[in-house]
Amino acid sequence: MIIILPCFFTSVICTNFESPSQLSSLLPPLPPLPLIPSLPPIIPELLNFTDQRLALVYPIINAFKNTITSDPLGITQTWVGSDICTYKGFYCDRPPDNQSTVALASIDFNGFQLSAPSIDGFIDQLPDLALFHANSNNFSGIISPKIANLKYLYELDISNNNFFGPFPTAVLTMNSLSFLDIRFNSFTGSVPPQILKKTLEPRRPLH
């Protein structure tokens, strides 16, 4: 390779360079390139669920978790990852309609002191739920009539919370329900006489 430079500048060396190495020997060394920090992966880690039924309820649990405004015992810190059956307060079992699958069967939040403005859109969206205990928390809002769609729910304890509104008449149509405790809330109006015709278990001691 031949490089031609004007020779009337005293600072220019006029010569022929046969190779790039001859030219590079006359140039000052380049500064090292700055290190580029590694970036987090663009695609988040995929979650592997042991059963499709657990995968379906995962976003419902996660959405409810994001509504919790107070968690003094750090309960929701365990609600991470795909192993829903190890979340504190969540219990899995084989549903009656398919003994070969695993589903979220019961929730026990008793005494967790959690606060949330509502449980609407949470328990009524868990199709395999058979038991929901949540006494002594700070849950509020009304009880959605969609709770009547939970065909396996047989125990419902939401006592000692801040629920309000009229008596949740949806429970009257739930033939599977055998235990109901809604005391110590702020429900208004009269108790429907139909509730006296339901066969419910007597009050059990809290655990």
C-alpha positions in Angstrom: 0.0 0.0 0.0 1.3 3.5 -0.9 0.3 6.6 1.1 1.0 9.9 -0.5 1.3 12.9 1.7 2.3 16.5 0.9 6.0 16.9 1.6 6.1 20.6 2.1 5.0 20.2 5.7 8.0 19.7 7.9 6.2 17.5 10.3 5.2 14.9 7.6 7.4 12.0 6.9 7.3 11.2 3.2 7.8 7.6 2.6 6.2 4.5 1.2 4.6 2.0 3.5 4.4 -1.5 2.2 2.3 -2.9 5.1 -0.1 -1.7 7.7 2.3 -2.7 10.5 4.8 -0.1 9.3 2.1 2.6 9.6 0.9 1.4 13.0 4.4 1.7 14.4 4.3 5.4 13.8 0.9 6.0 15.3 0.2 6.5 19.1 -1.5 3.5 20.7 -5.3 3.7 21.1 -6.8 3.8 24.6 -8.5 0.7 25.7 -12.2 0.4 25.1 -14.5 0.9 28.1 -16.0 -2.3 29.6 -19.7 -2.6 28.7 -21.7 -4.0 31.7 -23.7 -7.1 31.1 -27.4 -6.5 30.5 -30.2 -8.5 32.0 -31.8 -11.0 29.6 -34.5 -9.4 27.5 -36.8 -12.5 27.9 -37.7 -13.1 31.6 -37.1 -16.5 33.1 -39.8 -19.0 32.1 -41.9 -20.4 34.9 -42.4 -24.2 34.9 -45.6 -25.3 36.6 -46.2 -28.9 37.8 -49.8 -28.7 36.4 -51.7 -26.5 34.0 -54.3 -25.7 36.6 -51.6 -24.1 38.7 -50.4 -22.1 35.8 -53.9 -20.7 35.3 -54.2 -19.4 38.8 -50.7 -17.9 39.0 -51.6 -14.6 37.4 -54.7 -14.3 39.7 -52.6 -14.8 42.8 -49.9 -12.4 41.5 -52.6 -9.7 40.8 -54.0 -10.1 44.3 -50.5 -9.9 45.8 -50.1 -6.5 44.1 -53.2 -5.2 45.8 -52.0 -6.0 49.3 -51.2 -2.7 51.1 -49.8 -4.1 54.4 -48.0 -7.4 55.2 -46.4 -7.0 58.6 -45.4 -10.7 58.8 -43.8 -10.8 55.4 -46.2 -13.5 54.2 -46.2 -12.5 50.5 -42.4 -12.7 50.4 -43.0 -16.5 49.9 -45.4 -15.9 47.0 -42.6 -16.1 44.4 -42.0 -18.5 41.6 -44.0 -21.3 40.0 -44.2 -23.6 43.0 -47.6 -22.2 44.3 -48.0 -25.2 46.6 -45.2 -23.9 48.8 -46.6 -20.4 49.1 -47.4 -19.7 52.7 -51.2 -20.1 53.2 -51.7 -22.0 50.0 -52.4 -25.7 49.8 -52.7 -28.0 46.9 -54.5 -31.3 46.3 -56.1 -33.4 43.6 -59.4 -32.0 42.5 -62.5 -34.3 42.5 -63.0 -34.1 38.8 -59.5 -35.3 37.9 -57.4 -37.3 40.3 -54.4 -37.2 38.0 -53.9 -33.4 38.3 -52.8 -31.0 41.0 -54.7 -27.9 41.8 -54.9 -25.1 44.4 -57.5 -26.6 46.8 -57.4 -24.4 49.9 -56.2 -21.1 51.3 -55.6 -20.4 55.0 -54.8 -16.7 55.8 -56.0 -16.9 59.4 -54.1 -14.4 61.5 -51.8 -13.2 58.7 -52.8 -9.5 59.3 -52.9 -8.8 55.6 -54.6 -5.7 54.3 -56.2 -5.3 50.9 -59.1 -3.2 49.6 -60.9 -6.2 48.2 -60.8 -10.0 47.6 -63.1 -9.6 44.6 -61.4 -11.0 41.5 -59.3 -13.3 43.7 -61.1 -16.2 45.4 -64.0 -16.1 43.0 -61.5 -16.8 40.2 -60.0 -19.9 41.7 -62.2 -22.7 40.3 -60.8 -25.6 42.4 -61.0 -23.8 45.7 -62.6 -25.9 48.5 -61.7 -23.9 51.6 -61.0 -20.2 52.3 -60.1 -19.1 55.8 -59.1 -15.5 56.3 -60.2 -14.5 59.8 -58.3 -11.7 61.6 -57.0 -9.8 58.6 -57.8 -6.3 57.3 -59.6 -7.3 54.0 -62.3 -4.9 52.9 -64.9 -4.5 50.0 -68.0 -6.5 49.2 -68.3 -10.2 48.6 -68.7 -10.8 44.9 -71.8 -12.8 43.9 -69.4 -14.7 41.6 -68.3 -16.7 44.6 -71.3 -18.9 44.0 -69.5 -20.3 41.0 -67.0 -22.1 43.2 -68.6 -25.6 43.0 -66.2 -27.2 45.5 -66.1 -24.5 48.2 -67.4 -25.9 51.5 -65.7 -23.7 54.1 -65.8 -19.9 54.1 -64.4 -18.0 57.1 -64.0 -14.2 56.6 -64.7 -13.2 60.2 -63.0 -10.3 61.9 -62.3 -8.2 58.8 -63.6 -5.0 57.3 -66.0 -6.3 54.7 -69.1 -4.2 54.1 -72.3 -4.0 52.0 -75.4 -6.2 52.2 -75.4 -9.7 53.4 -73.6 -11.9 50.7 -76.7 -13.7 49.5 -74.7 -15.6 47.0 -73.8 -18.1 49.8 -77.5 -19.1 49.9 -77.2 -20.8 46.5 -74.0 -22.7 47.3 -75.1 -26.3 48.0 -71.5 -27.4 48.8 -71.1 -24.9 51.6 -71.1 -26.5 55.1 -69.2 -24.0 57.2 -69.8 -20.2 57.1 -68.4 -17.5 59.4 -68.8 -13.9 58.5 -69.0 -12.3 61.9 -67.3 -9.1 63.0 -67.5 -7.3 59.8 -69.6 -4.3 58.7 -72.4 -5.9 56.7 -75.7 -4.1 56.7 -79.3 -5.0 56.5 -81.1 -8.1 57.8 -80.0 -11.7 57.7 -82.0 -13.5 55.0 -84.3 -16.2 56.7 -83.1 -18.7 54.0 -79.8 -18.9 55.9 -81.5 -20.7 58.7 -82.6 -23.5 56.3 -79.0 -24.3 55.3 -77.3 -27.2 56.9 -74.1 -25.8 58.3 -71.6 -27.2 60.8 -71.4 -25.6 64.3 -68.8 -23.0 65.0 -65.4 -24.6 65.4 -62.5 -23.2 67.6 -60.0 -20.9 65.8 -56.6 -22.3 65.2 
